[in-house]
């Protein structure tokens, strides 16, 4: 193998999924070369020693294909200064790097590592900053050592970073103890990856740890797809498929010795029985079929059914003269309700639990406003909640009353020695007499269960949502199951009000929901369909609509008022590519805009970004959208401002936490749930065939308040409208409710 050494001049491409990197290497006076390989999130300015060989790429020409690599200490003051200023070490930006080199010269790294107190000799560096620089440098060294070790086990650098963030300096010892922890505890790492590590460490092909890890992985994957449980037959099939994928020689050897395929079902059954005895899983027989739950979902489903049926059976506080008060409330608010809206309001007065569902323009929000005012007249304490911050903000604006996310209602926070917990529960219930939850279709089973545990006896519960939208991202299908059970009074709003009937957004949303092709007419000013077949031209059309056409047509702000929604992450008109194209046009590079490249995503001052995981410490949640308002290389932080009902809230992210943020000029339809945007643009192309579904198109259209623009082909639109197949989710909540409330 040939060895090359030089400075990373530029990262041309980086995949966050695979850690594949294309870079340019400055070879100190010689011509720059292009190299490719699998790397961590490197920083421009790092000095690298690369081992590999030259290859000729059919499209990109001569490239150096890296097989092994290591970072080395720069050998010149200029290289060392660039390395320090790269953002790799918190507390050191370009200015501090220059001061450090001027003061310590080439000894600066040794000072940082072995005599960090000497850093205070440099003006502007005090004890706090000294500690920050030293700690960041040590952490960087530890991460690199973990990465180098894990390279032997074919773990990509990006996964190595994720492991280090999860386990810290215990990473290597824990992996040696049980490599299957990778699949069980670390988000985004699958059984196949963990199994490769375990096999290389010498764990037997039929080890109990391996079989148990496969069972857990299959159940976790099912939950990620929305299932609360799996039939035992599916678990056996999927676990066997996992166990016999990958290492062919080991499989052959094992099968020859032990008749592997025949004996493994017995080994799987043995582990299932052990897990059931420990109450880590639960096995039930339903209609002659064995079904298997992981413990949290079993408790959540059974507990939700029991608590909801108790609320249904408990008679709430009697409201005298309710009919008169309803009429007085309507007169005061100057409102006229449709008969089904009145039925929903009456139901909330008479019952402990009521569900109100309906599509856009049917008056769900108006009914909520009436209920809030009605219960206020009886001096009842009303709480308003929604699954996401955006939905809660919308609810607050519509009612004029404070609405919170369900997590905030339940006071989710850190408890010493126990981690993060809901503070509100059966022992510390909500101080509410009425609880109204909007966008209830977004609630998954675990969140619903924790909400029910915190509702005091006698409190009214009103669930409001559109059951025809996409179900929750998490496991379960709560709103649909509650309605299907017949155990809870349910009112479906179907009257579309006059003002809503004038909106083609509302009209076409209902047409799509009924399986009818939307009305496309140039005279309408709020619903457009642009025919374009070539995906590349679809992408260019979307960029042009955001940059010029919609701002000129209706004065929409491209960043604040236009949202691109797309069904898939990849493809030419998927989330990832559209974000790159839109960032380039809507927030182009500028010498006054600092930026940082992390794991293949370029973050620039002013960018529109989305939080993609719940972060309870920072109080930001999956789907929250904000703007980058600061990038500080010295502190190694990015500041993001998120809109609150009455203000902006700034959250600071360490550079190590940037995997929680993605660009959000374009977002998936699933991520848009609970939000409203003045204008949405959505590609509808046959390349997204697998996700051309009626409820997805319907959900996308109903996110818009003022304008919808669909770009694609009539064929793809017709496929979506005609595909009413709702993916089955394994759940027994509806059946449990029927059993408790016959």
N, C-alpha and C positions, 0 to 999 in steps of 0.2 A: 504493500500500500504506500501511496505517496503521502507526504506530510507537508501541509501548508500552514503558514502562520501570518496573521495580519489583524487588522482592526475592522470590526463590523461597521461598515460605512452606511449601509442602508438595508432595511428590511423591505423587500419588494412584495412579499406575500406571506401570510401566516394563517394557518387553519387552527382555530380554537378547538375544533373537534378532534383532529388527528395529530396536532403539533407539527405538521409539515411546514417547513419554512424554506423560502427562497430569499437569499440575501446576496449582497455585494460585499466582497472582502477587499479592503485596501491593503496592498502588499508592500507598503513603504517604498514608494518611488517606482515600483513596477506597475504594469497595467492591472486595473481592478479585474477581479474574476467573479463569476456567478457560481454560488454553491447552493446545494439543496440537501435536505435531510430532516431528521426529526429532532427538535430542540425544545427547550423550555421557552418561556417568554423572555428572550434575550433583549438587551438594550443596545442601541447604537452607541458605539464608543468602546464596547468591550473588546479586549484582545483575545483571539481564539487560536487554538492549535487544532487543526482539522486533519483527520486521517481518512483516506478514501481513494477513489480513482475517477478518472475522467470518463464521461459518457457524452454521446452526441444525442441530444433530444431532437426528434424529427421536426419540431416547430421552433424551439427556442435555441437550438444550436449547442455549442460546447458548454458543459456544466461539470462542476466538481461534485460528485456524489459522496456525501459524508457517511462513513460507517461508525467512526468513533470521534469524540471531540472532548476538549477540555478548555476551560478559560485559564488564561495566564496573566500574570501581572504585567501591565504595560511597562516598556523599557525606556520611555522618554517622558520628560515632564509634560509635554503637550498631550501625549497619549493618556497619561495618568490623570491629567486635569479633565480630559474628555470623559474618561471612565467615571470619575467622581461626580461629574456634572450630569450623568446620564439619567438620574432619577432612581438609580439602583439603591442608594443609601439614603434613608430618610434624614432630613436635616441638612443635606448637602445639595445645593443647587449650583448653577454656574458661578455666582458671586462668591459663595463660600468655598467652592472648589479652587478658585483662583487664589483666594487668601491662604488656603491650606498649603498649596503648592509653593507659594511665595515664602511661607514661613518654614515648612518642613522639607521641601524638595522631594526627592525620591523616597524618603523615609516615612512619608505620611501614612501609608497603610500599616506599617509596623507600629507607629504611634497610636493609631486608632485601635489596633488589636491589643497591644501590650501595655501601653501607657496612656490610656484615653484622657486621664486628668490633664495631660499636657495640652490638650486641645484648647483649654481655657486661656492659653497664652495668646491665642488669636482674638483680636477685637471682635466683639459681637457674639462670641460663643461662651455661654455660661454653663453652670452645672446641669441644668435641665436639657439643654441642647447637646451637651457632651454625652449624657446618658442615652439620648435618642440616637445619636450617630453610632455609638459603640454597640448598642443593642441591635440596631438595624444591620450593622456590618456582620455581627455574629450570626444573626438569623440568616443572612444571605449565605454565609459559609455553610451553615447547617443544611439549608435547602439544597445547595449544590451537592453536598456529600450524599444526601438522600437520593438525589437524582442519579448520581453516578452509580450508586449501589443498585438502584432499581433498574438501570439500563440492562443489567445482567438478566433481569427477569422480563424483559420486553415491555416494561411499563413506560408509557409515553411521559415525557417531561411535564405536560400539563396535568396529567393525573397524579404525578409525583408531587407537584405543588399543592394539589387539592388534598392529598393525603397529609402533607406536612401541616397544612392549615387546620386539618381536623385533629391530628394527634400530636403535633409539635415534635419535640425532641424524643418522644417515646415511639415514633413511627417505626423504626427498624426493630426494636425489641418486641413490639406488639405483632408485627408481621411475622417474625420468627415464631412467635407463640401460636398464632392462628391466622394464616393468610386469608382465610375465608371471611375475616372481619371486613375485608375490602368490599365484598359484595353485600354484606349484611348492614354495614353502618355508614358507608360513604356514598353520598348521592352521585349518581352518574357512573359508577364503576360496577360492571356486570359480573356475573358468575364466570364467564369464559375467561376474563382477565384474571380474576382471583384464582381460578383453577390452574392457569398457566404457571402462576407463581408457586402455588402449592405443589404442583407436579414437579417443578424444578427443584423445590426444596425437599422432595422425596416422600411426600405424603402418599399413602397407598391409594390405589384407584378406587377401592371399596371402603375407604375410611368413613366412620360415622360422621365425622366433621364434614366431609365432602357431600354426603347424601343430605345431611341436615341443611347445609348451606344451599343446596339445590332446591329443597322444599321451600325454604324462606324466600329464595329469589323468585320462584314461580308465584308465590302468594303476593309478594311485593309488586311484581310486574303486573299481576292481575289488578291490584288496587290502583296502580298507575293508569290502567285502562278503564277504570271506573267500576270494577267489580268489587263487591263486598265479600264474596266467598267464591269458591270454585267447586264444581262437582269433583268427587274423588277420582273418577275415571280420567278427567282432564289433568288433574295433578299428576297421576301416575304417568300419563302419556308425555306431559311436558317435562317432568323430572327425568324420565328415561332418555328423552331426546337431548336434554342438557348433559347428562352423565356420559352419553355415548357420542358426543360431538368433540371434535378437536384431535386429541392424541391417538391416532390410528394404531401405531405399534403397541402402545400400552393396552389399548382395547383388545387387540388380537391376542396378546399374551394373556391377559386376564380371562378372556372368554374361553381360551383353550384350557386354562387351569381350572376354572370354576363354573363353566357354562354360564358366563356373565349375564347374558340377556335373560336367562331363565331364573337365576338366583336374585337378580336385582329387585324385582317386584317384592320379594320377601324382605329384602333389606330396607326398601322404602317403607313397607308396611310396619316394620319393626320401629323405624324412626318416628313414623307418624304416631304410633301408639305411645312411645316414650314422651313425645312432645305433648300429646293429649293428657297423659298422666300428670305432667308438670303444669297443665292448664296454660300452655303457651299457644296451643291451637285447640279448636273445639270441633268435634265431629258430630253432625246431626243426621238423622234419617228423615227426609222429606219426600213423601209420596213414593216411597220405595227406593229413593236414590240417596246415597251418602253425599253430604256436602261438607266442605271443610272451610272454617274461618280461622284467620289469625286472631289472637285473643282481643286486641283493641277493637276490631270490627264486630266481633261477636257481642262484646259488652255494649258497644255503641248501638247496634241494631236492636238488641233485646231491651236495653235501657230506654232507647228512644220510644219504642212502642209502648212500654209500660208508663213512662212519664207523660207522653202525649195523651194516652187513653185516660189517665188520671185527671189531666186538665179538662178533657172533654166531659168527663162525668161530674166534675165539681161545678156546682152552680155558682156563677160569679155574683157579686153584689147586685141586688135588684135596683134597677133604675126607674124610679117612679115617673109617670107621665112621659115616657120616652117618645111616643109619637108626637106629642105637642112640642117637646124640646127639639126634635129633629126638624119639624117645620119651622120653628123659630130660628134655628141655626141656618137653615137654607135661606130664609128671608134676610137675615143679617148679612150673610155672605153673598147675597144676590146670586144664588145658584139655582139651577133647575136640573134635577138628576133624572136619568133614565130609570125605568122600573127596576132593572137589575142592580143598579147602583144603590137604590133605596133598599132593596132586599139585602145587599151586602152590609149596609149601615145598620139595618135592623138586626141582622145576624150577629154583628159584633156587640150589639146591646144585650142580646138575649143569651148568647152562648159563651162558653169559656174559650173555645177556639173556633176561628172561622178562616177560610181560605178565600181570597179574591183573586181571580186570574182573568187575563184578557190581553188582547194585542194592543198595538199603538192606536191612540185616538179614541179609546173606549172609556177613558175617564178614571183610570186607577188612581192617578195622582189627586184628582179632584175629590174622589171618595176619601182618600187619606186625609186631605185638608178638612173635610166635613167631620170626620171621626175625631181628629185632634181638637177641633173647636167644640164638638159635642161633649166629649169627655171632660174638657176644661170647665164646661158649665156645671158639671157634677163634682167639680173639685177633685177629680181623680188624677193621680200622678201618671203621666204618659211618658214613655220612653220610645225613641225612634232609633232604628238601627238598620244596617245593610251590610252585606258581606265585604264590600270593598270601600276604600276611601272615596273613590269617584262616585259610587252610588250613594254613599252617605251625604256627600257634598250636594248632589243633585236633589236629594230628599230635603235637605236643609233649605235650599233655595226655593223649592216648591211650597214648603209649609211655613217658612219663616221661623221654624223651631229648630233647636239643635238636634242633629242626628249624628250618631257615632257609628264607627265600624263595630261589628259584633265583638271583635277582639278587644276594642277599647271599652265597650259596654261591660265586658266580663273581666276587665282590668288584668289583661294578660301581662305578666311581668316576672322578673327574676326573684326567686326565693332562695336565700342562702342555704346551701347544702342540698337543694332539691332541683335546681335549674329553673327553667321557665314554666310557669303554671298559670292557670286561670284562677284569679283571686275570688271571683264570684262563683259560687257553687251551691249545693244543697245546704251547706253549713253557713254560708254567707251570701244569701240570695240578693237579687236585685231589689232595690227599694222602688218597686213599680207596681201600679195597679192595672196598667194597660201597657202592653208591649207590641209595637207595630214594626214588622220586618219587611222591608221592600227588597225587590230583586231576589226573592226566596229561591228561585230556580238555581241560583249560583251556590247555594249552601250545600256542602258535602255532608256526609253522614256524621263524621267525627265532630265537626263544628256544630251541627244541629243538636247532637247529644249534649255537648257542653253547654249550649244555650238552654236547653230544656232543664238541665240540672240546676240552673241559676234562677229559674222562674218560680216565685213563691206561690203557694196554694191560693186560689182565688183570683190570681192575676189573669186578665184576659190576654190572649195571644191572637194577633191578626197577621196572617201570612199573605203577602201580596207579591205577585210575580206573573210572568208570562210563561206558562208551561210548555209553549211551543218553541221556545228558544232552545239553544244548546244546553245540555245538562251541565252540572258542575264539573270543574276540572278534576276535583278529587273524587274518591269513590262514593258511590251511591247515586240515587236519583230521587232525592227527598221530596220535592214538590210533587212530582208525578206520582210517586208511591202513596203519598198522603191523600191525594185526590182520588186515586184508583181504589183505595181501601174502602171508601164510602163511610169511614168512621168519623169524618170531620165535616161539618156543614161547609159546602163549597158553592160559591156563586161565580158564574162565568159571565163576564161583561162582553157583550157582542155589538151593542149599538155604537156605531161610529158617528161622532158628533159632527154637526154641519161644518164647523171650522176645519176639523180634521179631514172631512170628506173632500175639501178643496185642495188638500195636499196629495199630490201623486205619490209621495213617499209612503203615506199611510195607505192609500188605495192599493198601490202595488205590493206593499208588504202583505196586506190581507189576500190579494190575488195569489201571490206566491205561496202563502200558507195554505190556500185552498187548492193548490196544484194547477193554477192558471198562469199563463204567460203574462208578464207585466205589460201594461199599456205603454208603448213608446210613441211619443208624438212631439215633434219639434216645437209645437206651440206651448208645451208645458215648460215651465222655467225652473222646475226643481227636481226633475228626474230625467236623466239622459243615458242613452246607450250608444257608445262609439264602437262601430264595427271594425275590428282589426284581427287578422288571423295570425300573423307572424309574431311570436312571443317577444322578439327583440324590438319590434315596432310598438308592441303593447307597452313595454317598459319605457320606451322613449316618449310615448304619448302620455303616460302617467306623470313622468318628470315634467313634461311641458305643461300639463294641466296644473300641477302644483306651482311651478315657477311663474307662469305667465297667464295662461288662459282663464283660470278661475279668479285670480286676483283682479284681472282686467274686467271680467264679466260681472262679478258681484262683490268686488272689493274684499275678498276673503284674505286674511293674513295667512301666508303659506305655512307658518310654523304653529300658530296658535289656533287656527280655525279649520285647517284642512288635515284630515287623517287618511292615510292610505291603509286599507285593510286587505289582507290576502290570505287565502286558505292554507298555504304551505310555507315552510321555512326555506326550502331550497327551490331550484328551478330558476329560469331567467326572470320570472316575475314573482319570485318568492321573497320572503321577508329580508333575508340577508343581502341579496343583491340589490333590491330596491333601496335599502337603507344606504348602501354605499353610493349609489347613483344620486339619491336625494341629498345626502350630506354634501356631496361635491358641488351640487347646484344651489342648495338653499343656505349652506353655511360653509362657503369656500375658504381655503387656507388664506391666512393673512398674517403678516409679521407681528401684528398686535394681538393675535389670538394664540395663546399657548395651546399646545396639544401634547398628547402622550399616546404611544402605541402600546397596548396591552393585550396579549393573547390574540393577536390578529385583528383587534378592533381599535380604530383610531378615535380617540376621544378629543374633541376640540371645544374650546370655550364657546358657549352659545348652543351647543348640541342639545337636541331633544333626546332624552334617555328614559328607559323604563327599568324599574326594579323587577327582577325575575324570580326572587325567592323571598319568602317572609323573613324579615329581620326584626325580631322583637326587641332587641337592644336599641336599635335606632328608631323603632316605631315606624318602619316603612314596610310595605307589603307587596307581594307578588301582583304586578299590574299597575302599580303607582307610576305616574309619568311626571317628569320634571325637566328642568333645564340646567345645564352646567353653567354655573355662575362664577366658578373660580378653579384654577389649576395651579397648585403651589409645588413646584419641584423641590424647593428647599425642605418643606415639611413632608413631601411625598403624599399629598392629599388632593382630592377633587371635591369641590363643594357643589351640591345639587340642590336647587330650590324647588320644593313641591308646593302646589297650591292647596291652601286650606280654605274652609268656608269664608273666612274674613281676612285672610292674609297669606303670606308665603312663609314656608318653614324650611330653613336651610339645614341640610344634613351633610356631614363631612365623611368622605370615604378614604381610607388608606389605599394606596396603590395596590396593596395585596388583596383588597376587597373588590376590585373592579370586575371580577367575574360575576358579581351580582347585578351589573348594569349592562344593558344593551342599547344600541341606538333604537329610537322609536319613531322615526319619520314614517316607517311602515311597521305595522304590528299584525299578528295573526288575528283572525276573527275571534278565536277563543279568548285571547288576551283582551279583546275590546269589550267583553261582557260587562254590563253595569255602567258603561260610559255612554255619553252623548257627545257628538261633535257637530258643529254647524254644517260641515260638508265632509262626505266620505267619497273616496275613489276606490274602486275594487276591480281587480282583473278577474275575468270569468273566461278561462281558457281550458281546452281539453287536456292540456298537460297536467292539470290539477284533477284529472278524472276521479281519482280515488276519494277526493273530498268534495266532489260536486254533489252536494246534498241540499235538500229543500230547507232543513232547519238552519243550516250554516248560511245559506244565502239570505234567508229571512232574518237571521240574527244580524248579519252585516247591514242589511238595508235599514233595520230599525235602530241602528246607532246614529243615524243622521237626523238632524233637526231641520235643516234648510235645503240641503241638496244632496242628491245621490248621482254619481257618475259611474256607470259600469263600462268596462273596456274589454272587448273580447269578441266572441263569435256567438251568433244566435244558437248554433248547435250546442255549445257548452252551456248556455243559459237554459236551453230546453232540457238538457240532461239533468241539471240541478233542480229545476222546477218539478220534473217528473220523478225524481228519486226521493221518495218519502220513506225509505228504509231507515229506521232509527236503530242504531247499533244496540243490541241487547246488552243490558247490564245485569249481572247476577246480583239480585237483592231480594230479601224476603220481608222487608219492612211492611209492605202492603199486606202481606198474608198475616204477619204477626198482629197488625192493627185489627184486621178482620176477626181474628181469634179472640182478641181482648174486647172488641166492641162489636159483637155480632148483630 
